Amino acid sequence: MWIASNIFDRFATNRYDEASDPQAIHDAAGWLMTGSVLDLVSAVLALLFVRRLTAAQNDKAMAGRQPLQQPAPQYPAAGGPVTGGGPVPGA
């Protein structure tokens, strides 16, 4: 749609540049306004495309994630019992 809008804008601009009498200028201005409407439609479609693409990427990224789990502590908390210990070298 964006490409078609740009092509139409060039066509309308050429008609406006070549207009010599008031009626031709009036008609060319109508073509230019139509081109502006096509630009707006193109912008809205681009916005919708980006929003849909972003949502799809977010869904894909979230689908592979697992809930966060707390890792098991490797050492007991301070003040807790110490198991499986032998003599500490250098103590």
Backbone as CSV, one residue per row, in Angstrom:
resi,resn,N_x,N_y,N_z,CA_x,CA_y,CA_z,C_x,C_y,C_z
1,MET,0.832,-1.192,0.000,0.000,0.000,0.000,0.878,1.258,0.000
2,TRP,1.992,1.186,0.719,2.883,2.333,0.782,3.486,2.622,-0.592
3,ILE,3.864,1.583,-1.304,4.428,1.763,-2.651,3.382,2.352,-3.588
4,ALA,2.171,1.814,-3.540,1.090,2.343,-4.384,0.809,3.804,-4.047
5,SER,0.848,4.135,-2.770,0.616,5.514,-2.343,1.692,6.444,-2.893
6,ASN,2.947,6.003,-2.864,4.029,6.843,-3.409,3.895,7.039,-4.915
7,ILE,3.540,5.991,-5.619,3.350,6.104,-7.072,2.200,7.061,-7.377
8,PHE,1.110,6.932,-6.638,-0.035,7.817,-6.848,0.338,9.267,-6.532
9,ASP,1.124,9.480,-5.475,1.556,10.845,-5.131,2.381,11.470,-6.253
10,ARG,3.251,10.688,-6.871,4.041,11.209,-7.995,3.139,11.591,-9.165
11,PHE,2.172,10.731,-9.446,1.213,11.017,-10.517,0.454,12.312,-10.225
12,ALA,-0.052,12.445,-8.996,-0.828,13.634,-8.630,0.035,14.890,-8.660
13,THR,1.280,14.785,-8.221,2.184,15.943,-8.241,2.476,16.378,-9.678
14,ASN,2.678,15.413,-10.551,2.905,15.759,-11.959,1.692,16.457,-12.552
15,ARG,0.496,15.978,-12.228,-0.721,16.636,-12.740,-0.822,18.053,-12.218
16,TYR,-0.465,18.263,-10.959,-0.537,19.596,-10.377,0.490,20.528,-11.017
17,ASP,1.700,20.001,-11.237,2.750,20.821,-11.851,2.403,21.224,-13.292
18,GLU,1.683,20.360,-13.987,1.344,20.625,-15.379,0.039,21.400,-15.543
19,ALA,-0.683,21.623,-14.461,-1.971,22.330,-14.548,-1.724,23.796,-14.896
20,SER,-2.520,24.283,-15.859,-2.319,25.668,-16.293,-3.548,26.535,-16.072
21,ASP,-4.735,25.970,-16.086,-5.930,26.787,-15.879,-6.547,26.448,-14.516
22,PRO,-7.436,27.306,-14.019,-8.003,27.096,-12.676,-8.698,25.734,-12.507
23,GLN,-9.406,25.286,-13.529,-10.092,23.997,-13.415,-9.089,22.844,-13.303
24,ALA,-8.002,22.901,-14.042,-6.982,21.856,-13.973,-6.291,21.863,-12.607
25,ILE,-6.076,23.056,-12.062,-5.475,23.157,-10.724,-6.430,22.566,-9.690
26,HIS,-7.708,22.868,-9.828,-8.719,22.328,-8.909,-8.742,20.804,-8.973
27,ASP,-8.737,20.263,-10.174,-8.751,18.808,-10.344,-7.484,18.171,-9.771
28,ALA,-6.341,18.803,-10.015,-5.076,18.269,-9.514,-5.018,18.320,-7.988
29,ALA,-5.609,19.357,-7.405,-5.656,19.446,-5.941,-6.478,18.287,-5.369
30,GLY,-7.544,17.922,-6.082,-8.334,16.759,-5.653,-7.512,15.480,-5.694
31,TRP,-6.686,15.344,-6.741,-5.797,14.175,-6.823,-4.798,14.173,-5.668
32,LEU,-4.273,15.352,-5.334,-3.329,15.443,-4.225,-3.989,15.075,-2.893
33,MET,-5.231,15.510,-2.697,-5.936,15.157,-1.461,-6.202,13.654,-1.393
34,THR,-6.523,13.058,-2.539,-6.714,11.611,-2.576,-5.401,10.902,-2.224
35,GLY,-4.295,11.432,-2.708,-2.992,10.876,-2.364,-2.700,10.968,-0.874
36,SER,-3.137,12.058,-0.258,-2.951,12.214,1.184,-3.772,11.187,1.960
37,VAL,-4.966,10.910,1.487,-5.798,9.885,2.135,-5.121,8.518,2.009
38,LEU,-4.563,8.239,0.839,-3.840,6.977,0.664,-2.621,6.904,1.588
39,ASP,-1.959,8.034,1.804,-0.837,8.061,2.744,-1.302,7.715,4.158
40,LEU,-2.441,8.267,4.563,-2.980,7.970,5.893,-3.355,6.502,6.034
41,VAL,-3.995,5.947,5.005,-4.356,4.531,5.040,-3.095,3.678,5.128
42,SER,-2.090,4.049,4.379,-0.826,3.322,4.413,-0.199,3.372,5.805
43,ALA,-0.239,4.524,6.443,0.329,4.666,7.788,-0.437,3.819,8.804
44,VAL,-1.752,3.805,8.717,-2.556,2.996,9.641,-2.263,1.513,9.439
45,LEU,-2.170,1.078,8.194,-1.846,-0.327,7.930,-0.454,-0.686,8.455
46,ALA,0.492,0.220,8.314,1.839,-0.029,8.841,1.810,-0.138,10.361
47,LEU,1.036,0.717,11.006,0.903,0.665,12.461,0.295,-0.662,12.903
48,LEU,-0.766,-1.094,12.232,-1.392,-2.366,12.573,-0.436,-3.536,12.351
49,PHE,0.340,-3.476,11.280,1.314,-4.535,11.005,2.366,-4.616,12.110
50,VAL,2.898,-3.466,12.526,3.923,-3.449,13.556,3.357,-3.959,14.878
51,ARG,2.142,-3.565,15.216,1.538,-4.040,16.472,1.325,-5.545,16.436
52,ARG,0.849,-6.074,15.319,0.621,-7.518,15.213,1.940,-8.284,15.258
53,LEU,2.955,-7.765,14.574,4.263,-8.416,14.584,4.871,-8.405,15.986
54,THR,4.761,-7.292,16.684,5.285,-7.196,18.041,4.568,-8.169,18.974
55,ALA,3.256,-8.279,18.836,2.502,-9.220,19.669,2.913,-10.659,19.380
56,ALA,3.121,-10.987,18.107,3.539,-12.345,17.747,4.925,-12.645,18.301
57,GLN,5.831,-11.684,18.223,7.172,-11.895,18.760,7.122,-12.056,20.281
58,ASN,6.285,-11.276,20.937,6.150,-11.375,22.387,5.576,-12.738,22.777
59,ASP,4.557,-13.189,22.060,3.969,-14.498,22.339,4.991,-15.607,22.155
60,LYS,5.773,-15.519,21.104,6.796,-16.536,20.851,7.862,-16.518,21.939
61,ALA,8.278,-15.338,22.362,9.300,-15.235,23.402,8.781,-15.771,24.736
62,MET,7.524,-15.493,25.041,6.963,-15.940,26.320,6.633,-17.428,26.312
63,ALA,6.423,-18.024,25.170,6.074,-19.442,25.096,7.236,-20.327,25.516
64,GLY,8.457,-19.903,25.291,9.615,-20.715,25.618,10.102,-20.536,27.042
65,ARG,9.548,-19.618,27.770,10.022,-19.338,29.130,9.350,-20.258,30.127
66,GLN,10.117,-20.720,31.085,9.603,-21.511,32.187,9.473,-20.590,33.397
67,PRO,8.552,-20.899,34.295,8.464,-20.073,35.496,9.772,-20.142,36.287
68,LEU,10.122,-19.049,36.884,11.358,-19.005,37.657,11.217,-19.873,38.898
69,GLN,12.217,-20.702,39.141,12.248,-21.546,40.332,13.478,-21.172,41.127
70,GLN,13.316,-21.207,42.419,14.446,-20.910,43.286,15.400,-22.095,43.258
71,PRO,16.677,-21.870,42.980,17.621,-22.977,43.006,17.806,-23.469,44.440
72,ALA,18.052,-24.763,44.572,18.289,-25.327,45.899,19.592,-24.760,46.438
73,PRO,19.590,-24.326,47.692,20.822,-23.767,48.242,21.900,-24.840,48.349
74,GLN,23.119,-24.458,48.043,24.228,-25.397,48.117,24.756,-25.512,49.546
75,TYR,24.569,-24.487,50.303,25.080,-24.477,51.674,23.922,-24.174,52.606
76,PRO,23.948,-24.732,53.817,22.868,-24.432,54.759,22.922,-22.969,55.183
77,ALA,21.793,-22.499,55.623,21.722,-21.117,56.084,22.610,-20.939,57.308
78,ALA,23.018,-19.728,57.564,23.886,-19.433,58.709,23.216,-19.883,60.001
79,GLY,23.971,-20.557,60.837,23.450,-21.011,62.125,22.756,-22.356,62.041
80,GLY,22.592,-22.892,60.836,21.930,-24.185,60.691,22.929,-25.318,60.883
81,PRO,22.426,-26.535,60.920,23.320,-27.675,61.123,24.225,-27.896,59.920
82,VAL,25.405,-28.339,60.179,26.370,-28.656,59.119,26.476,-30.175,59.061
83,THR,26.237,-30.731,57.899,26.296,-32.192,57.770,27.415,-32.594,56.849
84,GLY,27.881,-33.821,57.019,28.881,-34.395,56.116,30.221,-33.713,56.187
85,GLY,30.497,-33.049,57.266,31.761,-32.349,57.361,32.796,-33.164,58.115
86,GLY,33.970,-33.067,57.690,35.065,-33.686,58.415,35.940,-32.592,58.987
87,PRO,37.116,-32.979,59.362,38.000,-31.947,59.884,38.355,-30.932,58.786
88,VAL,38.440,-29.730,59.167,38.770,-28.645,58.248,40.287,-28.523,58.199
89,PRO,40.887,-28.657,57.003,42.332,-28.557,56.925,42.820,-27.167,57.339
90,GLY,43.870,-27.139,58.050,44.468,-25.869,58.474,43.764,-25.261,59.657
91,ALA,42.851,-25.985,60.305,42.144,-25.392,61.425,42.705,-25.864,62.727
